[in-house]
Amino acid sequence: GKDGYRHFMEKELHEHPVAIGQTLQRVTDPVTRRITLPDFPFNAAELPRATISACGSAYYAGLVGRYWLESLARLPVDIDVASEMRYRAPPQPDQGMALLISQSGETADTLGVLRFLKEAGQKIVSVLNVEHSTMGRESDLVLGMVAGPEISVASTKAFTAQLTVLAALALTFARERGTLDTAAEQELTAALLDLPSRAAEIFSHLEGIRDMARVVAQARDVLYLGRGSCMPIAQEGALKLKEISYIHAEAYAAGELKHGPISLIDQTVPVVAIAPSTILFDKMLSNLQEAKARGGRILAFTDAAGAEKLKDVAEQIVVLPDVDAFVAPILYAIPVQILAYEVALLKGTDVDQPRNLAKSVTVE
Ligand code: F6R
C-alpha cells in the first residue's frame, strides 16, 4: 500500500535515501568499506570502449554514467536512446562492453539493443531493478539496483539507485584501469557512502520546493538548465514535469542558452537551474545572469555557497546539503523530482497514472 502517503509517487520519493543506501550496501565490502562489484566477464583494464543504451529516465542516468566513466575511468563511451541505437548501428569494438539500464528489465527498445549488441559480440552488463526479468536472463552480468518495487509510472527512486550503481561501476573501473589514486578513490567513496544521510536531509525542507512549485504550476513552458554531470538532471526534471503535470518543459546545457533558446525567455517562462558549486558554477551563474537580464524568473537548486552568489540573480533558491561534485547529480535529482510532484499536486493531475503512459513499455 501507500503507507499513508497520498500517492505511490510520494511514497517512492521518500524512499530515495533507503534505495540509495540499500544499493550501496550491495556494492560495498563490509570489511574494507571499498566499493566491490561482482567479477566482470572481461578485463576492465583492457576494455576498449563501452556502449550505453536505455530509454527515458534510465537514459538520463546513462548520460551521467558516461560522464563518470569517461572522467574517472578514462573509458570512451558511446551512448544513445535505445530506439535509435540499433538503427544508427554504430560500429562496435572487439571485446567491448554494452551497458543497458532499465528499471523493469522488460522495455522493448532496450531489450532489442541488448540482443543486437550481443549479436555484435559485446559483453552485456545490465543495471536492473527487476533482476529476474527478460533482460536479466539474457545478460552476461546483472548489476542490481536495490530500489524495491516502483509502482508509480514516473520513475523516482530507481533513478537514484541506477546512478548509485553507475557511480560504483565508474569507481571500480577507475581502480582497475589505474586512473584514480587511492586517496581520491577513498574520498569519492566516502562521498557516496554519505549520500543516504544527505538525501534524507532534503525531506525536512520541502517548503522551498513547494514555493517553487507555485511559480512553475502557472507556467505553460519551463526551461531547465544544467551543466556537466548535472545536465542530465535538468533533462530528468523536464521529463518528469511533462510526464505528470503536462506542462511543457525543455532542458538545455546552460551554455547553449545563447545559441537559441534565450529568445524564448520572458516573465512567463521560468528557468529552473541545477547549480551545485562545482568548477562549472561560475559559468552557470553568468548564463543565469543573461537569462535574468531578459526578464527570466530564475529558480535555483544550489548549496550554501551557491546561494550566496545567486542571491541577486534567483527569485527562489532551494539550498541543498553540501556534497562532493561527484555525487551532486544523485542528490539534485531528488528535489527536481519532488518539484514535478508538487506541481502535479497543484494541477490536480492523476500523479501515479499519468495519461497515455504505461509503467513498462513492451512495444517499440
Ligand atoms: C520516466 C519513466 C520512463 C522510464 C522508461 C524506461 O519517469 O518512467 O521514461 O524511465 O520508460 O523504463 P525502464 O527503466 O523500465 O526500461
Boltz pocket constraint, residues with backbone or C-beta under 6 A from the ligand:
constraints:
  - pocket:
      binder: B
      contacts: [[A, 55], [A, 56], [A, 57], [A, 58], [A, 101], [A, 102], [A, 103], [A, 104], [A, 105], [A, 106], [A, 107], [A, 110], [A, 153], [A, 154], [A, 155], [A, 156], [A, 239], [A, 240], [A, 243], [A, 358], [A, 359], [A, 360], [A, 361]]
      max_distance: 6.0
